[in-house]
Amino acid sequence: MRLQQATWPDLDGRSPLVVVALGSVEQHGRHLPLTTDTVIAQAVAEAAVPELDDAVLAPALAYGASGEHEDFPGTISIGTEALAALLVEYGRSVGRWAGRLLVVNGHGGNLEALRTAVPRLRQEGRDVAWFPCGVPGGDAHAGRTETSLVLHVEPAAVRAELAEAGETTPIAELLPRLRAEGVRAVSPLGVLGDPSGASAAEGSAMLAALVGRLVAAVRGWDADAAGRLLG
């Protein structure tokens, strides 16, 4: 069931799991859309919901904390504090009629807000958790990983002829500069990785693996101290 197509009687007397994608509106190089993180998180959530018991897909939360990308036009960030507040109020409202809430996160910049909001909701007695759309071994931003995923999910949105490699230094080494100076100072193209070799077939395999991990994690429903589902 999609919440955007439901009426209140469709949900009356139920206590479903609400699944909502959380993304961002931020630059993703010259070749990927500003909504890349939302597109990917939504695709994961949509594919997972039919595999879950009594699950409802909510409209995506499309804005996140993307301050490190604000030197690029098109980026719209609401910041960590506002995002955390939004998530808390969202969880409280959903909790009035739903049994559980799962946030499927597509943007790394949202992590601090999730780690603040979800434990608070859980301490209030609400059954809330989150799951990251991370690909093991994948590059950080607008590289082969995200390009492959978008080629699979929304191929018309990819401007493949404009794809170029950006800064390929491991993200762990770049973090101090990224936090202090922003992405543009580190990569003028806005890419942290190399989209070379990206393909829809690779994106399909990545999506299937993400969905499989998410479904298994929801069935186990074991969260760490930050509210992140394990598995």
C-alpha positions as CSV (number, residue, x, y, z in Angstrom):
1,M,0.0,0.0,0.0
2,R,1.1,3.5,-0.8
3,L,0.1,6.2,1.7
4,Q,-0.4,8.7,-1.0
5,Q,-3.2,6.6,-2.6
6,A,-4.8,5.4,0.7
7,T,-7.8,6.8,2.6
8,W,-8.1,6.8,6.3
9,P,-10.5,3.8,6.3
10,D,-7.9,1.7,4.6
11,L,-5.8,2.1,7.7
12,D,-8.5,2.0,10.3
13,G,-8.0,-0.8,12.8
14,R,-4.5,-1.6,11.5
15,S,-1.1,-1.0,13.1
16,P,1.2,-1.2,10.1
17,L,4.9,-0.6,9.6
18,V,5.3,2.7,7.9
19,V,8.4,2.9,5.6
20,V,9.6,6.3,4.5
21,A,12.6,7.2,2.3
22,L,14.8,10.1,3.5
23,G,17.0,11.8,0.9
24,S,18.3,15.2,0.0
25,V,18.3,17.9,-2.7
26,E,22.0,18.5,-3.4
27,Q,24.5,18.5,-6.2
28,H,25.7,15.2,-7.6
29,G,28.2,16.4,-10.2
30,R,27.3,17.4,-13.7
31,H,25.7,14.1,-14.6
32,L,23.3,13.1,-11.8
33,P,20.2,14.8,-10.7
34,L,19.9,16.9,-7.5
35,T,17.5,14.4,-6.1
36,T,19.8,11.3,-6.5
37,D,19.8,10.4,-2.8
38,T,16.0,10.6,-2.6
39,V,15.6,8.6,-5.8
40,I,17.8,5.8,-4.5
41,A,16.3,5.6,-1.1
42,Q,12.8,5.6,-2.5
43,A,13.7,2.8,-4.9
44,V,15.0,0.7,-2.0
45,A,11.9,1.4,0.1
46,E,9.5,0.7,-2.8
47,A,11.1,-2.6,-3.6
48,A,11.2,-3.7,0.0
49,V,7.6,-2.9,1.1
50,P,6.0,-5.8,-0.9
51,E,8.3,-8.2,0.9
52,L,7.3,-6.9,4.4
53,D,4.3,-7.9,6.5
54,D,1.6,-5.2,6.8
55,A,3.9,-2.4,5.5
56,V,2.8,1.0,4.1
57,L,5.0,3.1,1.8
58,A,4.9,6.8,2.8
59,P,5.8,9.7,0.5
60,A,9.5,10.4,0.6
61,L,11.1,13.1,2.8
62,A,13.1,14.8,0.1
63,Y,15.1,17.4,2.0
64,G,18.0,16.7,4.3
65,A,21.2,18.2,5.9
66,S,23.5,19.0,3.0
67,G,25.4,22.0,4.1
68,E,28.7,20.7,2.7
69,H,27.2,21.0,-0.8
70,E,25.8,24.5,-0.5
71,D,28.5,26.0,-2.6
72,F,26.8,24.4,-5.6
73,P,23.6,25.9,-7.1
74,G,20.6,23.8,-6.7
75,T,21.4,22.4,-3.3
76,I,18.7,23.0,-0.6
77,S,19.7,22.0,2.9
78,I,17.4,22.3,6.0
79,G,20.3,21.5,8.3
80,T,20.8,18.9,11.0
81,E,18.8,20.7,13.8
82,A,15.7,21.2,11.6
83,L,15.9,17.7,10.2
84,A,16.1,16.2,13.6
85,A,13.1,18.2,14.7
86,L,11.2,17.2,11.6
87,L,12.0,13.5,12.2
88,V,10.9,13.7,15.9
89,E,7.6,15.3,15.0
90,Y,7.1,12.9,12.1
91,G,7.7,9.9,14.3
92,R,5.4,11.2,17.0
93,S,2.6,11.7,14.5
94,V,3.0,8.4,12.7
95,G,3.1,6.7,16.1
96,R,-0.5,7.7,16.8
97,W,-1.8,5.1,14.4
98,A,1.1,3.0,13.1
99,G,2.9,0.2,15.0
100,R,6.4,0.8,13.7
101,L,8.3,3.4,11.6
102,L,11.3,2.7,9.4
103,V,13.3,5.5,7.9
104,V,15.3,4.4,4.8
105,N,18.2,6.9,4.5
106,G,19.9,7.8,1.3
107,H,22.2,10.6,2.4
108,G,25.2,10.4,4.7
109,G,24.7,14.0,5.8
110,N,21.5,13.0,7.5
111,L,23.2,10.6,9.9
112,E,23.6,13.1,12.8
113,A,19.9,14.0,12.7
114,L,18.9,10.4,12.6
115,R,21.2,9.5,15.5
116,T,19.6,12.3,17.5
117,A,15.9,11.9,16.6
118,V,15.5,8.1,16.5
119,P,16.9,7.4,19.9
120,R,14.7,10.1,21.3
121,L,11.6,8.6,19.8
122,R,12.6,5.2,21.0
123,Q,13.1,6.6,24.5
124,E,9.6,7.9,24.3
125,G,8.3,4.4,23.7
126,R,7.9,4.6,19.9
127,D,9.1,1.7,17.8
128,V,11.2,3.6,15.3
129,A,14.4,2.6,13.5
130,W,16.4,3.6,10.4
131,F,18.4,1.8,7.7
132,P,21.2,3.2,5.6
133,C,21.4,2.7,1.8
134,G,25.1,2.0,1.9
135,V,26.9,-0.2,-0.7
136,P,29.9,-2.0,0.8
137,G,33.0,-0.9,-1.1
138,G,31.2,1.8,-2.9
139,D,32.5,5.3,-3.6
140,A,31.3,8.3,-1.7
141,H,29.4,10.7,-3.9
142,A,28.3,10.8,-7.6
143,G,30.8,8.1,-8.5
144,R,30.3,4.6,-9.9
145,T,28.0,3.5,-7.1
146,E,25.4,6.2,-7.3
147,T,25.7,6.5,-11.1
148,S,25.0,2.7,-11.5
149,L,22.0,2.9,-9.2
150,V,20.4,5.8,-11.0
151,L,21.1,4.3,-14.4
152,H,19.0,1.3,-13.2
153,V,16.3,3.2,-11.4
154,E,15.9,6.4,-13.5
155,P,18.1,6.1,-16.5
156,A,16.7,9.2,-18.3
157,A,18.0,11.4,-15.5
158,V,21.6,10.5,-16.1
159,R,23.6,12.7,-18.4
160,A,26.3,10.1,-19.1
161,E,28.2,12.3,-21.6
162,L,29.0,14.8,-18.7
163,A,30.2,12.2,-16.3
164,E,33.8,12.8,-15.1
165,A,36.0,11.5,-12.3
166,G,36.3,13.7,-9.3
167,E,38.4,13.4,-6.1
168,T,39.1,9.7,-5.5
169,T,40.9,9.9,-2.2
170,P,39.2,7.7,0.4
171,I,36.4,9.5,2.2
172,A,37.9,8.9,5.6
173,E,40.9,10.9,4.6
174,L,38.8,13.7,3.1
175,L,36.4,14.2,6.0
176,P,38.3,16.9,7.9
177,R,38.5,19.0,4.8
178,L,35.0,18.3,3.7
179,R,33.7,19.4,7.1
180,A,35.9,22.5,7.3
181,E,35.8,23.7,3.6
182,G,32.8,21.9,1.9
183,V,32.8,19.6,-1.1
184,R,33.5,22.3,-3.7
185,A,36.9,23.1,-2.2
186,V,37.8,19.4,-2.4
187,S,36.2,18.5,-5.7
188,P,35.3,21.4,-8.0
189,L,33.1,19.0,-10.0
190,G,31.2,17.9,-7.0
191,V,32.2,14.3,-7.5
192,L,33.9,12.1,-4.8
193,G,34.7,9.0,-6.8
194,D,34.8,7.9,-10.4
195,P,31.7,7.1,-12.4
196,S,33.6,5.3,-15.1
197,G,32.3,1.8,-15.7
198,A,28.9,2.5,-14.2
199,S,26.1,0.5,-15.7
200,A,22.4,-0.2,-15.1
201,A,23.2,-3.9,-14.7
202,E,25.5,-3.1,-11.8
203,G,22.9,-0.8,-10.4
204,S,20.3,-3.6,-10.5
205,A,22.6,-5.9,-8.6
206,M,23.3,-3.2,-6.0
207,L,19.6,-2.4,-5.5
208,A,18.7,-6.1,-5.1
209,A,21.5,-6.5,-2.5
210,L,20.3,-3.4,-0.6
211,V,16.7,-4.5,-0.6
212,G,17.7,-8.0,0.6
213,R,19.7,-6.6,3.5
214,L,16.8,-4.2,4.4
215,V,14.2,-6.9,4.3
216,A,16.3,-9.2,6.5
217,A,17.0,-6.3,8.9
218,V,13.4,-5.5,9.3
219,R,12.5,-9.1,10.0
220,G,15.0,-9.2,12.7
221,W,14.1,-5.7,13.9
222,D,17.2,-5.3,16.1
223,A,18.5,-1.8,16.4
224,D,21.7,-0.4,17.9
225,A,21.9,2.5,20.4
226,A,21.5,5.0,17.5
227,G,18.3,3.3,16.3
228,R,20.0,1.8,13.2
229,L,18.7,-1.6,12.2
230,L,21.4,-4.3,12.4
231,G,21.9,-6.8,9.6
